[in-house]
Amino acid sequence: ILTVLGIAIVVWVLPQIINWAFINAVWTGPDRTVCTTASQGGIQPDGWTGACWAFVNAKFGQFMFGTYPIEERWRPILVAVLFVALLVPMLIPRVPRKGLNALLLFVALPVV
């Protein structure tokens, strides 16, 4: 019964999500008015709903780094790259020297 209920929920919700996220979405635009309705001072008809990917694209750096200074963003990027570079060998069963890799991942990386 739970499987049928879960499938019914997915069949009911998924088309609405696809419609909102892709079909009715605004992909490009110079400012926020491309994503606002006419009553809000924008160009979309009243009652319009859709994802505003133009806003996400414009604010992507802020979503990823917050208010971290732009000239210093190389630091969290470096840490993320090091984390992935040290984590991937830990997930592969036949990679040698897992002890050294674990030491670097759990001791050295947090110091960086």
Buried (B, 14 or more C-beta within 10 A) or exposed (E): EEEEEEEEEEEEEEEEEEBEEEEEBBEEBEEBEBBBBEEEEBBBEEEBEBBBBBBEEBEEEEEEBEEEEEEEEEEEEEEEEBEEEBEEBBEEEEEEEBEEBEEBBEEEBEEE
